[in-house]
Amino acid sequence: MSEKWQQLLSRLGEIHDLEGSCAVLGWDQQTYMPPGGNQVKASQLATLLKLAHNMFVSDEMGELLEDLEAEMKDMPYDSFEAGILRVTRRAYDQAKCLSEDLVTELAKARTLAFAAWAKAKQESDFSIFRPQLEHTLELKRQQAEALTYTDTPYDALLRLYEPDLNTAQVALLFTQLRERQVPLITAIAASGKKVDTSPIRQHFPDAGQWKLQLRLLELMGFNMEHGRLDRAEHPFTTSFGIQDVRLTTHLYPTDLCSGLFSTIHEAGHGLYEQGIDPKYERTPLANGATLSVHESQSRLWENLIGRSRLFWQHLMPILREIFPQQMAGVNIDRMYQAVNEVKPSFIRVDADEATYNLHIFIRFELEQDLITGKLAVADLPEAWNDKYESYLGIRPSNDAEGVLQDVHWSTGMFGYFPTYALGNILSVQIWDTMKQEPDISAALLKGDFKVVRYWLRKNIHAYGRMFTTQEIAQRVTGRPLTVGPYLDYIETKYKELYGL
Amino acid sequence: MSEKWQQLLSRLGEIHDLEGSCAVLGWDQQTYMPPGGNQVKASQLATLLKLAHNMFVSDEMGELLEDLEAEMKDMPYDSFEAGILRVTRRAYDQAKCLSEDLVTELAKARTLAFAAWAKAKQESDFSIFRPQLEHTLELKRQQAEALTYTDTPYDALLRLYEPDLNTAQVALLFTQLRERQVPLITAIAASGKKVDTSPIRQHFPDAGQWKLQLRLLELMGFNMEHGRLDRAEHPFTTSFGIQDVRLTTHLYPTDLCSGLFSTIHEAGHGLYEQGIDPKYERTPLANGATLSVHESQSRLWENLIGRSRLFWQHLMPILREIFPQQMAGVNIDRMYQAVNEVKPSFIRVDADEATYNLHIFIRFELEQDLITGKLAVADLPEAWNDKYESYLGIRPSNDAEGVLQDVHWSTGMFGYFPTYALGNILSVQIWDTMKQEPDISAALLKGDFKVVRYWLRKNIHAYGRMFTTQEIAQRVTGRPLTVGPYLDYIETKYKELYGL
């Protein structure tokens, strides 16, 4: 190991420590922080992020990178060294594009816009958020210009989350999805079939639900030596490091499934972070590859496993043990139908598997128009409601259940939403590939879901941030992101469920 | 405000943010961290501490300090500016004495010695800890030399915690304490009186105990908007910032008082941190003055209030409400006696009010001899046991209940123990002064304990780190640290309780 290489790793390690510390602070903010602790937290986060940024964009870092890229140019693409250099170079070039002024302005706008959004949502009044959103958009346009792009400024923002995807590629995939997914939902609605959801809408006491969440984590093989589950208003997963991954969930007393699917979803993310090769710790490879790949993991567990008949067959005895009264007289058929009800709804995070992507199409279209200026912020609520009416046949009656529901835009995350739908697509590609292994299918039949974790770890998790979304799709499934498997899956599943 | 002053505040603010972030990490480590999260945590803490240290000892900081000291030399002693400069100068000169090598060595030794101590304690085998303690002592001697001293190296280490106290002064105070405290304990033992502790040694379910702790915090006026209570193996208090102060406690199912007094003690510390003038936030003044003053606050609440008859009179209705069965037939006299039982014991943290200081005398004497080399580490367990036999008339039967019980020495904290006894002394001086105000006594009789918080905030808390221990004793009580009030208090209280 050259001395320069050691220097690079040491610098990257310290930056990683700062970022991991931010993860701890952010976790505390959403789990245990007292109401009045926000100002202290904001100040600490700002300082840690500033230090990390300054350490990263230093000239010494640039020189080290350049020298080492030359020195190690013959290292194999999937080697530790090449991976570190590639990921670091990408982030370095992006960070270097942004002036310290713009970074500071974006951070300030985030704090202000988030506060405005929270207030606006609470009062269901978009006008409170509007000036801040306009300012945020102006800064995001500046950021896109600074990052440079060929076709549309949205490309530059999308690239922050998906280094090897552009707007045109995503738009094409979404068009292909729409062509079959929209008619499917129309057919379901036309079927007139009503699903009985009463089995999952009983009173489920909190203590029992908590026990259930821990059993779910056990089933999935989430390692509680190196992680934990806590409660948060909006469930999320965060990694302090490969050896300390934190999940959160939110339980509702009269809804069995909201907490259950949140936990499974977050544990899907958590298994990814826990599964990264330990030798990547304290390097830029020590996180999931991209948002889409991350979402493919959470969605695979939540939908392909969590909403499958097989899974509920193995879950029923556990439910009967924890909730004997509530489960009396409820059989697997009723349960399977109840957890797979398709029903157009206003709130993305509560959407069922079949309609979920439609919520994403709406946001993807709107945020492109916002960034290019085609849509004025003042017209956004109306445009939002029109799209809901056109895609889902329902019209939000107020801003809280409409345009204000998601936090993303307030924190400047434009280009983030499409990764949710891309994750759905990829999850089925991966699932289909995995199921071709006879051992996996056999183990699943026996209720051994840990084989899934094992397979995902070996084929995806272990590599951390080594590869991009398309590289992972290609390496793992033999082809790039493709909508076919996903569409086949939902058509088969829901045609059977709705007798179409 | 001069530009240099703004620069100093900005630098100190960032260092304070780093230290506050360390507090968050440390809190998580002792409350919620999964067993396998230690390595991640250690690495993050090391990086944050290193960055804070380097930012602090920079030449720019030294120049700023020097220039501003000249510029502001006429500011009043108790002004914000003079306070900042004084406290910063003290810490800066101390930090500058230490080479980066020694700082790194001390940090490394701390990690290793702590691990060795934990293992040794678990196996009750001092020999596991011995080599690490020897190494730590060697480094502490080097640190003392680097910090410089006049009489004894112990002075240099004590000064890290108590800037205006030296070994001879502390030894004199302890001699004065011994002269009356040891005969008191001997007389209590000779009285042969047995206290009935059965009222506090029943089964007290956890949910009820938790409710009780929250009621205690309410009684004391601890602000839950800007703080919280969690559980930890060893209760502690930490401040993320003036607006976010975290308490911890530990509840035992068959012991009413262990958790109760832990909570009151920690809330005493917490009220101090919450009570600091908000304008000191993000400066070196935004913490309690010294360890002794901090302990005077926790001890005042724990002992002078928490173990008083008056307090229990007001607590009884709450206890009857939460634990009606357990409290049936228990009156205030039995309770008051039970919570004030005097009984020589091996473990410092479980010691009663009357014998507590004796545990400190033992440690103070031993750690001086260790630092000067008069006592070899190999002979420490024997010396420890001899002192317990001589001071308390009992001899530990193993290392775990003897020399290995406390964590302090493993983390290099020599000179820390005496501050516990100094806090006891100061607590009564403050208490006597406060009680001279007629309003306070009247409010206390009515069970309004928040007046105590109000008085302490106004006279002590608000000033944060502005003054030293002796300065606070002098300003608040009109004289320096003095053992008289403390000895009068315990003699009066325990002679009455034991009919002497």
Interface residues (C-beta under 8 A of the other chain):
Chain A: G13 E14 D17 L18 G20 S21 V24 L25 D28 Y32 M33 P34 P35 G36 G37 Q39 V40 K41 S43 Q44 A46 T47 L48 K50 L51 N223 M224 E225 H226 G227 R228 D230 F240 G241 I242 Q243 D244 E281 R282
Chain B: G13 E14 D17 L18 G20 S21 V24 L25 D28 Y32 M33 P34 P35 G36 G37 Q39 V40 K41 S43 Q44 A46 T47 L48 K50 L51 N223 M224 E225 H226 G227 R228 D230 F240 G241 I242 Q243 D244 E281 R282
